Amino acid sequence: MANVKKVVLAYSGGLDTSVILKWLINTYKCEVVTVTADLGQPEDLTGVEEKALKTGAVKAYVLDLREEMARDFVFPMVRAAGIYENKYLLGTSIARPLITKALIDIAHKEGADAIAHGATGKGNDQVRFEFSAKALDPAIRVIAPWREWDLMSRTALNAFAEANGIPISKGAKRYSMDANMLHTSFEGSELEDPGLAPDPVCHERCVPVEEAPNEPEIITVDFEKGNPVALNGKRLSPYELIRELAEIGGRHGVGRSDIVENRYVGMKCRGVYENPAGTILYALHQDLEGLCMDRNLLSIRDQLAVRYSEAVYDGYWYSPEREAMQAFMDKAQENVTGSVTAKLYKGGVWPLSRKSPYSLFNAELATFEASNYDHHDATGFIRLNSLRLGQYARVKKQLEEDEAK
């Protein structure tokens, strides 16, 4: 990639991206601007700017993207009931388009020729970063060092860091991890064998259920048009609400999953995910939809939710199909307003009650007591809706008779 003069790098301050920073300078003889995204991850970002500058960056940005992520990425996904393969709540996937947007914005501001990321050549993240970049600015160049260099082991990375004066952590990382306001993911080590149970140290924000409180906690979440807006009667900003739910859910062991999933690049992988806030929101939002959404509308939404979730997982956030599906999802959420009260206990989320000013539940129709509902109406309903079944039975019998001849 010739004539690269300035690169904007997605930078965490860890070993990989610190090595990438120096490698870009050595390989491309270019200036490097780093961008560190504050997505509400648990780690302390203090000192990351200073480390980037000491490693050779000409400028280092630390961007507070917490409210933007919650409002413009997580909440649309909540409205769409996003969940991949019925298990994964897309905690890593949803952050990648936002990080890429930040890289592109800074590249335009700094007059950079390219952006760079630290995703490996095996995973989904390289696809998510680069699809997003192509959609946001087709002219921008993308550098993926893991697909170019020969530093293919942790030993090689450490040796490069030491040779180039890059400070490295003394303790070896057991897992490959990613974290933001929603979740923490764990991959590698014993998790590479699906037949092995996760080690007890594989916990960060969810306590083991055995250590969760012996008393349940009752919470109430208010929704407006599918968006969560308040917790226990207190209105909160999108990020604040997610942060509070993450803390509450985590101490009750809510939101932990151990999954073998299908990566977009073609291989199966195993990961352990902790997503207490996302787990609570998914359960309570789904519960309120049962009260507020029409049966056929909900059925269509559920079918589209599979394709929507695949689009997010595969990196197509900025695609026409995801945007079109989002428009449908948001239309479907127009009367999903109300509140759900739930019990959190030993890793579980149990909705207890729900109410909405737009409830489709009609007690007069549903009651077992006397009402204006005319039971005789069911006779014609059953006769007409079973008409096709009678015709199918007739033809099936004819086929059986013909085959018996």
JONOR-V191349 format. One record per backbone hydrogen bond with DSSP energy under -0.5 kcal/mol. CO is the residue of the C=O (numbers start at 1). NH is the residue of the N-H. Records with the same first field share a line. If there is no record, write none. Layout:
BEGIN
CO->NH  NH
END
This chain:
BEGIN
1->4
3->5
5->31
6->113  114
7->9  33
8->116
9->11  35
14->18
15->19
16->20
17->21
18->22
19->23
20->24
21->25
22->26
23->27
24->28  30
25->29
31->7
32->58  59
33->9
34->61
35->11  37
36->38  63
37->39
38->65
39->181
45->48
47->51
48->52
49->53
50->54
51->55
52->56  57
53->56
59->34
61->36
63->38  65
65->69
66->70
67->71
68->72
69->73  74
70->75
73->77
74->78
75->79
76->80
77->82
78->81
83->86
84->87  88
87->89
88->84
90->94
92->95  96
93->96  97
95->99
96->100
97->101
98->102
99->103
100->104
101->105
102->106
103->107
104->108
105->109
106->110
107->111  112
113->141
114->8
115->143
116->10
117->145
124->127  128
125->129
126->130
127->131
128->132
129->133
130->134
131->135
132->136
133->137
137->140
141->115
142->144
143->117  145
144->147
145->148  149
150->152
153->157
154->158
155->159
156->160
157->161
158->162
159->163
160->164
161->166
162->165
165->167
175->177
176->187
178->185
183->180
184->274
185->178
186->272
187->176
188->191
189->192
190->193
192->194
193->196
199->202
201->203
205->207
208->211  212
209->212
217->344
219->342
220->232
221->340
222->229  230
223->338
224->227
227->224
229->236
230->222
231->234
233->235
234->231
237->241
238->242
239->243
240->244
241->245
242->246
243->247
244->248
245->249
246->250
247->251
248->252
249->252  254
250->207  253
251->213
252->347
253->256
255->275
257->259  273
259->261  271
261->263  269
263->266
267->263
269->261
271->259
272->186
273->257  275
274->184
275->279
276->280
277->281
278->282
279->283
280->284
281->285
282->286
283->287
284->288
285->289
286->290
287->291
288->291  292
289->293
291->360
294->298
295->299
296->300
297->301
298->302
299->303
300->304
301->305
302->306
303->306  307
304->308
305->309
306->310
307->311
308->312
309->313
310->314
311->315  316
312->315
316->319
319->323
320->324
321->325
322->326
323->327
324->328
325->329
326->330
327->331
328->332
329->333
331->334
333->336
335->337
336->226
337->358
338->223
339->355
340->221
341->352  353
342->219
343->345  350
344->217
345->348
347->255
348->345
349->351
350->343
353->341
355->339
356->359
361->363
362->365  366
363->367
373->375
374->377
375->378
376->379  380
377->381
378->382
379->383
380->384
381->385
382->386
384->387
386->390
387->391
388->392
389->393
390->394
391->395
392->396
393->397
394->398
395->399
396->400
397->401
398->402
399->403
400->404
401->405
402->405
END
